[in-house]
């Protein structure tokens, strides 16, 4: 079999060795010495060595032994015969083993090795060195030659006059070798005494120190390197790789320190985010705690002006104080979701705010605040209605009480006089008739007294502030009314005792009195009604009053006929008296209502009718204006309400469809959010119209089903929903960047999720989620093993047992299943490296290996180590690492 050895790194071209077949003699000498020393450094472990590299490997025995030593594996049993075929078979076994380790061999065969071909033998050894000494070197995602070169550059970067760019001329002056040794073992070399112009001294010093103290055999001669224009690259790489493996422990310590620094940086950042959340949540809850008692204050005011001021203060709260808090609440939810996403991405436990500061607690308090707002606004509007009603009733009470007191004035004196004792029969009869007329008048006034008492009762029930004076006046009227009733009854009894002595009475006077009294009472009632205050809230009510007034005016002709008939009775009295020569002494003995008083009151009624017309028309104009305000608000509200609903539906559809890259989606959503914010003037216009409606004391609107409260809530929900959708995309970007998930994977996850989200709710029920997992290749069928696996996955994506899986939880699960994350065991292993395999670590070791701020962070939080091997100052890094991934006070 013929082979050419080629290292599998794609950056090593297959024709490299072909070009090296024409080796420079100086390079061949360097390779021969270096490769021989390298082989002996390993064969020494098996108690043997080689002297001549092309001769000693010809029988294949030491070649197979070398491969067993460096790989730690057993090769097939060699053949011990001296014949050529035995040697070729042994070499072929070695070459087959090399090929099994991923090395492609072309144009080099066992015959060349058996024949002692130096160039082929050196090429084969170089292949072994590449595979077993250099291939596994890895530094910051680079490997093999590039990784070894990057390692050398990093380690020698702080040293003056050292600039490692390759594996040939960068090493000629010997300073790079000394820098590598000094970086890891500074006590072995005094680097400051080395001179760049003395390469022989520098090289020999490095070779001697490496052989004496680092157990790295001398593989090269300083003179060969200095006297060669370009030292052999393979020889240099072979020798330098020995330094890398000698110092691999220090490299592990550096890697461990970097891992700890990364973990601690994530933990510190998360702690700052938790502190910011706690403070923002505390401030918002404190504002709500201070605001709710103000909104729950139901101390009533005495006047309409005081209640109007309260309403204005409440509007100021709605316009000025609450909007910033709405934004703070939304930002708090966004910060909480971002923090939880970062904790999940860093494999940390979910953040649990302190008691009473959960997002649900804040939402609950916010719900109580909005409930208090609604109750406070309703209470104020009811109070305004109550005060308006009270003012109306109080004025009505005063009017009726004044009219009644005017009527009762002098009635007690009239009822207590004894004029019937000396009166003639006709006079007594006249007094009796007069008294009957008074009783009729008294009965007519009974309704007014009852109205006064009813109004006073209603004022008391509505908690009128001046109820004591109203009650006192009402009590006085009722007591006077009872007294009048008693006096009326007494006078009737006195007149009836003398009635037997009375025979005649002027029927005309009696008829006049009987008809004049109710007519006079009707006119007084009409004047009272025409001057009565009224309160209406819509056009229908004022039109009802106008209709009633028109009906009243239609009765005036009949009333005027009654007035003329009453006046005709009086004229008939005068006519009869004049005809019979009777001298009338005084007025009508049965009534005090004179024709003049009837005419005066009639003229008064005629004057009040047009005044009432004007008042009703003015109120009609006011109600028409109010109706215009209703229509104006309803027109805009009927546009804004459906617009908000449409936008909410569009956002829901966008959050499900999500086309393009996450960045494109984020840009589109932010532009969409800006278009929504630009709609704010329409909301402000509605607020202005709503304020005009409230100032006009309009409490209903039949032209729209939307209220300002509903539109405010819808607007706030719209802003919160678009903000949450943007935050979800930002968290997906965080997940993608942190976990290395491609855009195609995210698109696949979104497509699978949306396919099974039949109701477009943004969450999958348990059975929908199981179907989604099956479509992605998970074995969660309905059997014992599948049910157990599905239960495990549901415990991850739905820890609260809500029965639904959100898209963010689905993405977190898929990223956790497909990417690697830091674990507590990895951090413990890293600390163990820094502690030189001890079960504890000291403050000095932390300060030596970690940056100052993170070293002090660990020292402040690590508990003292109390194990049996504890020493003074020992710190427990195991419990500290576990706490980073569990619940703790860190």
C-alpha positions, 0 to 999 in steps of 0.5 A: 500500500502506498500513502502520502500523509495529509493532516485533515485540517483544510488549511493544510494543502495536499501538495505541501508534502510534495513540495517538501520532498525537495527538502533544503538540506538545512531543514532536513537536518533540523527535522531529523534532529527534532523529530528524533528527539520528539520520538525519543521523548515518548519511546523513553516511557517504554524503555527504548529509543532510536538513534537513526530515524530512517533506519530504526523504523524500518522493521515497523516494531518501534513505529508501532510502539511509538503509536501505542505510547502516544495514543494509549491504545493497543495496535495489532500484534506485530510480526517478529520475523526478519523477512522483508514481508514481515517488516512491510506488514508491520509498517502497514499496520502502523499506517492503517492505524494512522489512517483510522485516526482521520489522516488521509494517506496518499503516495507513501507506502510501507516499502519506502519506510522499510527501504529507509527513505528519509524524506518519506520517513520524516513525512510520516513522523510529521503526520504523527506529530500533527495528529497526536501533538498539535491537532487537539490544541484549541484556543478561542475557536481556532485549532491545530497550527492556528491555535498553537500560533494564537497561544504563542502570541497571547503568551508572549504579547507582554514581552518587548522585542517579541512578535510571533507571526510564524513558526520560523524567523519569529523564533531565530533570536531565541527571545520567544522561547525564553518569553514562553518559559518566563510567562509560566515559570518566571523564577527560571529565567531573568528575561530582562538580562537577555539581548536581542543581538545575542541569539545563540545565548538566548536559544541555548539558555531556553533549551537548557532550562526547558530540558533541565526544569520542564522535562522538554528534551533538546530537539534543536541546535541553536547554531542550526537555527541561527545559521539558517535564513529560515528555520524549518517550520515543522521542527519549530512547531514540534518543539513549541508544541512540547511547551504547550503541553508542558504548560497545559495546566496553566492554560486550563487555569486561564480557561477556568478563570475566564469561565468564572469571570463570564458566570460572575459577570452574568450574575452581577448584571442580573443582580443589578436588574433585580435591584432596579425591578424591586425599586421601580416596583416599590415606587409604583406600589407606594404611589398606588398606596397613596393614591387609592385613599384619596380616590376612596374619600367620599366626604361630601361637599355642601355646594355645587362649586366645591364638588365641581372643584373636586371633579376638576382635581380628578381630571388633573389627576387623569391628565397629568399624574396617571399617564406617567405611571401607566408608562412605568407599569408597562416598562416594569413588565417589559423589564421583568420579562427581559430579566427572566429571559436573561436568567433562562438564557444563562441557566439561572433560576427564575427571578422571584421578586420579594413578597407583594412585588410580583407583576401579578401583585402590581396588576392587582393593585393597579386593578384596585386603583382603576376600580377606585377611580371608577367608583370615585368618578361615579360618586362625584357625578352622583353627588353633583346630581344630588346637589343639583336636586337639593338646590332645586328642592330647597328653592321649591320648598321656599316658594311653597312655604312663602305662598302658604305662610302668606295665605295663613297670615291673619287666619287665626285672628279671623277664626277666633273673632266673635262677630257672630254673637252680635250679628243679625240673622242674615249676617250670621247666615252670611258668616256661616256661608263665609266659613263654608267658603273658608273650609273649601279654601282650607281643603284646597290648601291641604295639598300644598301643605302635604307638598311642603312636608314631602319636599322637607322629607326628601331634603332630609333623605338627600342629606341637605346641609341646611336641613335643620332650618328647613325642618324648623320651618316645616314644623312651624307650618304643620303646627300652624296648619293643625291649629287652623284645623282646630279653630276652623272646627270650633268656629263651625260649631259656634256658627251651627249653634246659631244657624237655627236663628239665621234664615236668609242669605244672599244666594248670589253672594254664596254662588259667587263665593263658591265659584270664586274660591276654586277659580281663585285657587286655580289662578294661584296654582297656575301662577305658582306652576308658571313660576315653578323652577324646572330641571331637565336632562334631554330634549324629550323632557323639555319637549314634554314640558312645552307640550304640557304648557301648550295644553295649559294655554289651551284651557285659558279660553274656558277659564276666561269664560269662568272668570266672566261668569263669576264677574257676571254674578257680581254684576247681577248682585249689583243689578238686583241691589240697585233694582231693589234699592238695597244699600250694600254695606261692605263687600261680599259677606261670604268671601274676601275674593273681590272682582278686582283681585280676580282680574288682577290675578288673571292679568298676572297669569296672562303676563306669566304665560309668555315669560314661561314660553321664553324660559322653556324655549331657552331650555330647549336651545340648551338641550339642543346644544347638549344634543349636539355635544352628544352627537359630536362625541359619538361621531368621533367615538364610533370611529376611534372605538372600532379603530382600536379594536382593528389595531388590536386584531392586527397586532394579534395577527402580526404576532402570529404571522411574523414574516422576515428576519427578527430584526425586520419584524422588530423594525416593522413593529416599531414603525407600527407602534409609531403609527399608533402613537401618531393617532394620539391626537384623536384620543386627545380630541375625544378627551376634550369633547368628553370634558365639554360634555361633563361640564354641561352635566350630560350623563347619557349618550344614546348615539354611541355605546362607547364611553370615554372610560372604555376608550381609555382602557382600550387605548392603554391596552393597545399601547401595552400590547404592541410594547409586549409584542416588541419585547417578545421579538427582542427576547427572541433576538436575545435567545437567538444571539445567546444560543446561536439559533439560526433565523431558519430555525426560529422560522421553523419553530414559529411555523410549527407553533402557529400550525398547531395554534388553531385558535390563534391565542398565542399559546398551545394547550397540552394536546396541541403542544404534544402534537407540535413536539411529535411533528419535530421528532420527539417521542411523546406518543401515548404510551408509558415512556412517551407520557413520562417524557411529555410530563418532563417537558411540560414541567420545563415549559409550564412550571406553574401548571397553567395548561398552556405553553407560550411561544417564548417558553417553546423557544427557550425549551428548543434552544435549551435542547439544541445548545450548550449552557454553563452548569454548576458542575462546570463552574465547580470544575473550573474553581477546582482547577484554580485551587490546584485540585483542592476542595477549597480555595484561598483569597490569594488564589482568587486574586491571582487568577481573576480580575480584581472586582470579580475576585472581591465579589467571590471573596465577599460571598463565599462561605468559610470552608469547614471540611476535614482538610480545611486551612485558615482562610479556606473558602467553600467554592462548591456551595458558592457555585451551586448557589449561582444556579439555585435560590440564594441571597447572592 
